[in-house]
Amino acid sequence: MQKWSQLFYKNTGLNPYVWLVFFILPFYYISQYSKLWTLVTGIVIILLFFVCYLLAFITKGWQVYMWIGLLIAISITMTIAYDYAYFSLFLAFFIGNIKNKAGFITLYTVNLAASFLTINYGFIIQSSRLLSQFPFVFISLMASILLPVSTYNKNKREQLEGQLENANKRLDDLVKMEERQRIARDLHDTLGQKLSLIGLKTDLAKRLLRVNPEQAEAELNDLRQTASTALKEVREMVTTMRGTQLVDELYRAEQILKAAAIEFKLDGNPKLQDTSQLNENVMGMCLKEAVTNVVKHSQATICTISLKETPSDNILTVHDNGIGMEHSNNKERRGTGILGMKERLEFVNGCLDIRSGPNIDGTQLIIQVPKLVRKPIKEE
């Protein structure tokens, strides 16, 4: 939750300083008055406005709202006393850079109401200066309505884009950390026990070499077999680490379905575009589980796998013409597999939709995974 003291976005760029160009305008406007005391008073009020404006930018917390209140009061004074209605533009830009939603709405409403009421007051008393500047005053009022909203939404969008980028980086770090832990566990389970066994058998073979050569030879043969088994497991582990493309998983699914005497049908292009390796792996694992359920529980004769791409998602549909989930003999095992699919999909912000019932022939699983295509960061 944002605090009221957290007022501004960190990067407002050069925009506050560009507005310095417009500082000359009120001085030029005041110079049209001929009376000295009116001229001096107007210059003092203008200088006070700009000093408060700069102080509002460099202070924090409740003091900012104090300065904005004073700025609105000065803007009202200038509109009523000098028919100068353009300080509301400075306030509109300033208010648009406030990031606290409640603070933005409050100040936006107060500034807009003050500008509207003072301008209408000038028209009611038929101020000649305001009436002669009506087109510019109208443009100023429209800018006071639109500029804060536009600036606020722009800053909010940039903030959300930054948060999304940070979230993607954290997700990448978590995936890498999980992968490192998985590799460490696999190496420990695969090589740790085998290497310990090889060490023990080597010591045993050395002791038996002179006492019982035949037994030593048997131990050496067993040692070679253990080393071969360890090498095979390491190769399988490395193959798993490389990840699985959906095309390869579809080929395996076709082989499994044919072995189970289930007709395989494919609809769509299996080569995914603009999809991360992680998301493709998740789709492959879900497809493997879905096909396993079809073979074990569906009693189907046809299984159709469809692939569809949208601008933001990849959609994989597995449809069989079997008995449906309501009549499955092993609902508990099938439910466990579906739960595993849901957990994998939740990790990548995907979703799973299961359709099975009297209106559907068999069971239909719809797996939806986002593409997660990142836009390149523009260099400023």
C-alpha positions as CSV (number, residue, x, y, z in Angstrom):
1,M,0.0,0.0,0.0
2,Q,1.3,3.4,-0.9
3,K,1.8,6.0,1.8
4,W,0.8,9.7,1.4
5,S,4.5,10.6,1.9
6,Q,5.4,8.6,-1.3
7,L,4.1,11.3,-3.6
8,F,6.1,11.2,-6.8
9,Y,7.5,8.8,-9.3
10,K,11.3,8.7,-9.2
11,N,11.8,9.6,-12.8
12,T,9.9,12.7,-14.0
13,G,12.7,13.5,-16.5
14,L,13.2,17.1,-17.6
15,N,9.5,18.0,-17.7
16,P,9.6,20.1,-14.5
17,Y,12.4,22.2,-16.0
18,V,10.8,22.6,-19.4
19,W,8.1,24.5,-17.7
20,L,10.6,27.1,-16.7
21,V,10.2,28.5,-20.3
22,F,6.7,29.6,-19.4
23,F,7.8,31.6,-16.4
24,I,8.2,34.7,-18.5
25,L,4.5,34.7,-19.5
26,P,2.9,36.0,-16.2
27,F,5.6,38.7,-16.0
28,Y,4.7,39.9,-19.4
29,Y,1.0,39.8,-18.6
30,I,1.5,41.9,-15.4
31,S,3.6,44.4,-17.2
32,Q,0.4,45.6,-19.0
33,Y,-0.8,47.2,-15.8
34,S,0.1,50.9,-15.5
35,K,-0.2,51.4,-11.7
36,L,3.0,50.9,-9.8
37,W,1.6,49.2,-6.7
38,T,-0.5,46.9,-8.9
39,L,2.6,46.0,-10.9
40,V,4.8,45.4,-7.8
41,T,2.1,43.3,-6.0
42,G,1.6,41.2,-9.1
43,I,5.3,40.5,-9.5
44,V,5.6,39.6,-5.8
45,I,2.6,37.1,-6.1
46,I,4.2,35.6,-9.2
47,L,7.6,35.1,-7.5
48,L,5.8,33.7,-4.5
49,F,4.0,31.2,-6.7
50,F,7.2,30.0,-8.4
51,V,9.1,29.7,-5.1
52,C,6.2,27.6,-3.6
53,Y,6.1,25.6,-6.8
54,L,9.8,24.7,-6.6
55,L,9.5,24.0,-2.8
56,A,6.6,21.6,-3.5
57,F,8.9,19.6,-5.9
58,I,11.8,19.2,-3.4
59,T,9.8,18.6,-0.2
60,K,8.1,15.4,1.0
61,G,5.2,14.2,2.9
62,W,2.5,16.5,4.3
63,Q,4.5,19.6,3.4
64,V,3.8,19.0,-0.3
65,Y,0.1,19.3,0.3
66,M,0.6,22.5,2.2
67,W,2.5,24.0,-0.7
68,I,-0.1,22.8,-3.2
69,G,-2.9,24.4,-1.1
70,L,-0.9,27.7,-1.1
71,L,-0.4,27.4,-4.9
72,I,-4.1,26.9,-5.5
73,A,-4.8,30.0,-3.3
74,I,-2.3,32.0,-5.4
75,S,-3.9,30.8,-8.6
76,I,-7.3,31.9,-7.4
77,T,-6.0,35.3,-6.4
78,M,-4.3,35.9,-9.7
79,T,-7.5,34.9,-11.6
80,I,-9.8,37.2,-9.6
81,A,-7.4,40.1,-9.1
82,Y,-5.4,40.1,-12.3
83,D,-7.6,38.0,-14.7
84,Y,-4.6,35.6,-15.1
85,A,-6.0,32.0,-15.3
86,Y,-3.0,30.1,-16.5
87,F,-1.3,29.1,-13.3
88,S,-3.8,26.1,-13.3
89,L,-1.6,24.6,-16.1
90,F,1.4,24.5,-13.7
91,L,-0.8,22.9,-11.0
92,A,-2.2,20.4,-13.5
93,F,1.2,19.2,-14.5
94,F,2.3,19.0,-10.8
95,I,-0.8,17.1,-9.7
96,G,-0.4,14.6,-12.6
97,N,3.0,13.5,-11.1
98,I,1.5,12.6,-7.7
99,K,1.5,8.8,-7.5
100,N,-0.8,8.4,-4.5
101,K,-4.2,7.7,-5.9
102,A,-6.2,9.4,-3.0
103,G,-3.9,12.4,-3.1
104,F,-4.1,12.7,-6.9
105,I,-8.0,12.5,-6.9
106,T,-8.3,15.1,-4.1
107,L,-5.9,17.6,-5.5
108,Y,-7.2,17.1,-9.1
109,T,-10.8,17.8,-7.9
110,V,-9.8,20.9,-5.8
111,N,-7.7,22.4,-8.6
112,L,-10.3,21.8,-11.2
113,A,-13.1,23.2,-9.1
114,A,-11.1,26.3,-8.2
115,S,-10.2,27.0,-11.8
116,F,-13.8,26.5,-13.0
117,L,-15.4,28.6,-10.3
118,T,-12.9,31.5,-10.6
119,I,-13.1,31.6,-14.4
120,N,-16.9,31.6,-14.3
121,Y,-16.8,34.3,-11.7
122,G,-14.7,36.5,-14.1
123,F,-17.2,35.9,-16.8
124,I,-20.1,36.7,-14.5
125,I,-18.6,40.1,-13.6
126,Q,-17.8,40.5,-17.3
127,S,-14.1,40.9,-16.9
128,S,-12.9,42.5,-20.2
129,R,-9.5,40.8,-20.0
130,L,-10.9,37.3,-19.5
131,L,-13.6,37.8,-22.1
132,S,-10.9,38.9,-24.7
133,Q,-8.9,35.8,-23.9
134,F,-11.8,33.3,-23.9
135,P,-10.3,30.9,-26.5
136,F,-7.0,30.6,-24.5
137,V,-8.8,30.4,-21.2
138,F,-11.0,27.6,-22.6
139,I,-7.9,25.7,-23.8
140,S,-6.3,26.2,-20.3
141,L,-9.4,24.8,-18.6
142,M,-9.4,21.8,-21.0
143,A,-5.7,21.2,-20.3
144,S,-6.4,21.3,-16.5
145,I,-8.9,18.5,-17.1
146,L,-6.9,16.3,-19.4
147,L,-3.2,16.9,-18.5
148,P,-3.3,15.5,-14.9
149,V,-5.1,12.4,-16.0
150,S,-2.8,11.8,-18.9
151,T,0.3,12.4,-16.9
152,Y,-0.9,10.2,-14.0
153,N,-1.8,7.3,-16.3
154,K,1.5,7.6,-18.2
155,N,3.5,7.4,-14.9
156,K,1.3,4.6,-13.6
157,R,1.9,2.6,-16.8
158,E,5.6,3.1,-16.5
159,Q,5.5,2.0,-12.9
160,L,3.6,-1.2,-13.8
161,E,6.0,-1.9,-16.6
162,G,8.9,-1.6,-14.2
163,Q,7.2,-3.9,-11.7
164,L,6.5,-6.4,-14.4
165,E,10.1,-6.4,-15.5
166,N,11.2,-6.9,-11.9
167,A,8.7,-9.7,-11.5
168,N,10.0,-11.4,-14.6
169,K,13.6,-11.1,-13.4
170,R,12.6,-12.6,-10.0
171,L,10.8,-15.4,-11.8
172,D,13.9,-16.1,-13.9
173,D,16.0,-16.2,-10.7
174,L,13.6,-18.5,-9.0
175,V,13.6,-20.9,-12.0
176,K,17.4,-20.9,-12.1
177,M,17.6,-21.6,-8.4
178,E,15.1,-24.4,-8.6
179,E,16.9,-25.9,-11.5
180,R,20.2,-25.7,-9.6
181,Q,18.6,-27.5,-6.7
182,R,17.1,-30.1,-8.9
183,I,20.5,-30.8,-10.6
184,A,22.1,-31.0,-7.2
185,R,19.5,-33.6,-6.0
186,D,19.8,-35.6,-9.2
187,L,23.6,-35.6,-9.1
188,H,23.5,-36.7,-5.5
189,D,21.0,-39.4,-6.1
190,T,22.5,-40.6,-9.3
191,L,26.2,-40.4,-8.7
192,G,26.6,-40.3,-4.9
193,Q,25.4,-43.8,-4.2
194,K,27.1,-45.3,-7.2
195,L,30.5,-43.7,-6.5
196,S,30.3,-44.9,-2.9
197,L,29.6,-48.4,-4.1
198,I,32.4,-48.2,-6.6
199,G,34.8,-47.2,-3.9
200,L,33.7,-50.0,-1.6
201,K,33.9,-52.6,-4.4
202,T,37.4,-51.4,-5.4
203,D,38.7,-51.9,-1.9
204,L,37.1,-55.3,-1.7
205,A,38.6,-56.3,-5.0
206,K,42.1,-55.3,-3.9
207,R,41.8,-57.4,-0.8
208,L,40.5,-60.4,-2.7
209,L,43.0,-60.2,-5.5
210,R,45.6,-62.4,-3.8
211,V,43.3,-64.4,-1.6
212,N,40.5,-65.3,-4.0
213,P,41.2,-64.1,-7.6
214,E,37.9,-65.5,-8.9
215,Q,35.9,-63.6,-6.4
216,A,38.0,-60.5,-7.1
217,E,37.3,-60.9,-10.9
218,A,33.5,-61.1,-10.1
219,E,33.7,-58.0,-8.0
220,L,35.6,-56.2,-10.8
221,N,32.9,-57.2,-13.3
222,D,30.2,-56.0,-10.9
223,L,32.2,-52.8,-10.6
224,R,32.2,-52.3,-14.3
225,Q,28.5,-52.9,-14.5
226,T,27.9,-50.3,-11.7
227,A,30.1,-47.7,-13.6
228,S,28.1,-48.4,-16.8
229,T,24.8,-48.0,-15.0
230,A,26.0,-44.7,-13.4
231,L,27.1,-43.4,-16.9
232,K,23.7,-44.3,-18.4
233,E,21.9,-42.5,-15.6
234,V,24.0,-39.4,-16.0
235,R,23.3,-39.3,-19.8
236,E,19.6,-39.6,-19.1
237,M,19.8,-36.8,-16.6
238,V,21.7,-34.5,-19.0
239,T,19.1,-35.3,-21.7
240,T,16.3,-34.3,-19.3
241,M,18.1,-31.1,-18.5
242,R,18.1,-30.0,-22.1
243,G,14.4,-29.6,-22.0
244,T,11.8,-31.1,-24.3
245,Q,10.2,-29.5,-27.3
246,L,6.5,-29.9,-27.9
247,V,7.2,-31.5,-31.3
248,D,9.2,-34.3,-29.6
249,E,6.5,-34.9,-27.0
250,L,3.9,-35.1,-29.7
251,Y,5.9,-37.8,-31.4
252,R,6.1,-39.8,-28.2
253,A,2.4,-39.3,-27.6
254,E,1.7,-40.6,-31.1
255,Q,3.8,-43.7,-30.4
256,I,2.1,-44.4,-27.1
257,L,-1.4,-44.0,-28.5
258,K,-0.6,-46.3,-31.5
259,A,0.8,-48.9,-29.1
260,A,-2.5,-48.7,-27.1
261,A,-4.5,-49.1,-30.4
262,I,-5.9,-45.5,-30.2
263,E,-6.1,-43.5,-33.4
264,F,-4.0,-40.3,-33.2
265,K,-5.1,-37.1,-34.8
266,L,-3.2,-33.8,-34.9
267,D,-4.7,-30.4,-35.8
268,G,-2.5,-27.3,-35.9
269,N,1.2,-26.4,-36.1
270,P,3.3,-28.0,-33.3
271,K,6.2,-25.6,-33.7
272,L,5.4,-22.8,-31.2
273,Q,6.4,-19.3,-32.0
274,D,7.6,-16.7,-29.5
275,T,7.3,-19.1,-26.5
276,S,9.9,-19.5,-23.7
277,Q,11.5,-22.9,-23.2
278,L,10.0,-23.1,-19.7
279,N,6.5,-22.7,-21.0
280,E,7.0,-25.2,-23.8
281,N,8.4,-27.7,-21.2
282,V,5.3,-27.2,-19.1
283,M,3.0,-27.8,-22.1
284,G,5.0,-30.9,-22.9
285,M,4.7,-32.3,-19.4
286,C,1.0,-31.6,-19.3
287,L,0.6,-33.3,-22.7
288,K,2.4,-36.3,-21.4
289,E,0.1,-36.6,-18.4
290,A,-3.0,-36.0,-20.5
291,V,-2.0,-38.8,-23.0
292,T,-1.2,-41.1,-20.1
293,N,-4.7,-40.6,-18.7
294,V,-6.2,-41.2,-22.1
295,V,-4.4,-44.5,-22.4
296,K,-5.0,-45.8,-18.9
297,H,-8.5,-44.6,-18.1
298,S,-10.5,-43.4,-21.1
299,Q,-11.1,-46.6,-23.1
300,A,-11.1,-44.4,-26.1
301,T,-10.5,-45.3,-29.8
302,I,-9.6,-41.8,-31.0
303,C,-7.5,-39.1,-29.5
304,T,-7.3,-35.7,-31.1
305,I,-4.7,-33.2,-30.2
306,S,-5.2,-29.6,-31.4
307,L,-2.9,-26.6,-31.2
308,K,-4.0,-23.0,-31.5
309,E,-2.2,-19.7,-31.1
310,T,-3.6,-16.4,-30.1
311,P,-1.6,-13.1,-29.8
312,S,-1.0,-13.8,-26.1
313,D,-1.5,-17.5,-25.5
314,N,-0.8,-21.0,-26.8
315,I,-3.8,-23.3,-26.5
316,L,-3.4,-27.2,-26.5
317,T,-6.5,-29.3,-26.5
318,V,-6.6,-33.1,-25.9
319,H,-9.9,-34.7,-26.8
320,D,-10.7,-38.4,-26.6
321,N,-13.9,-40.2,-27.4
322,G,-13.8,-42.4,-24.3
323,I,-16.2,-43.0,-21.4
324,G,-15.6,-39.7,-19.8
325,M,-14.4,-38.8,-16.3
326,E,-17.6,-39.6,-14.6
327,H,-17.3,-43.3,-15.5
328,S,-13.6,-43.7,-15.0
329,N,-12.6,-46.6,-12.7
330,N,-9.6,-44.8,-11.2
331,K,-10.8,-41.3,-10.5
332,E,-8.3,-40.8,-7.6
333,R,-5.2,-41.5,-9.8
334,R,-6.6,-39.4,-12.6
335,G,-7.4,-36.6,-10.2
336,T,-3.8,-36.7,-8.9
337,G,-2.4,-36.3,-12.5
338,I,-4.8,-33.4,-13.2
339,L,-3.7,-31.7,-9.9
340,G,-0.1,-32.0,-11.0
341,M,-1.0,-30.4,-14.3
342,K,-2.7,-27.5,-12.6
343,E,0.2,-26.9,-10.3
344,R,2.7,-26.8,-13.2
345,L,0.4,-24.4,-15.2
346,E,-0.1,-22.1,-12.2
347,F,3.7,-21.7,-12.0
348,V,3.7,-20.1,-15.5
349,N,0.3,-18.3,-15.1
350,G,-1.4,-20.9,-17.3
351,C,-4.8,-22.6,-16.8
352,L,-6.5,-25.9,-17.3
353,D,-10.1,-26.4,-18.4
354,I,-11.7,-29.9,-18.2
355,R,-14.9,-30.7,-20.0
356,S,-16.6,-34.0,-19.7
357,G,-20.3,-34.8,-19.5
358,P,-23.4,-35.7,-21.5
359,N,-23.0,-32.9,-23.9
360,I,-19.4,-33.8,-24.8
361,D,-18.2,-37.0,-26.4
362,G,-15.5,-38.3,-24.0
363,T,-13.2,-35.9,-22.2
364,Q,-11.7,-32.6,-23.4
365,L,-8.7,-31.0,-21.7
366,I,-7.9,-27.4,-22.7
367,I,-4.4,-26.3,-21.7
368,Q,-3.7,-22.6,-22.0
369,V,-0.2,-21.2,-21.5
370,P,0.9,-17.5,-22.0
371,K,3.6,-16.8,-24.5
372,L,5.3,-14.3,-22.2
373,V,6.9,-12.3,-25.1
374,R,8.9,-9.5,-23.5
375,K,9.2,-6.2,-25.3
376,P,12.7,-4.8,-25.5
377,I,13.5,-2.0,-23.2
378,K,13.9,1.3,-25.0
379,E,17.1,3.2,-24.2
380,E,16.5,6.8,-23.3
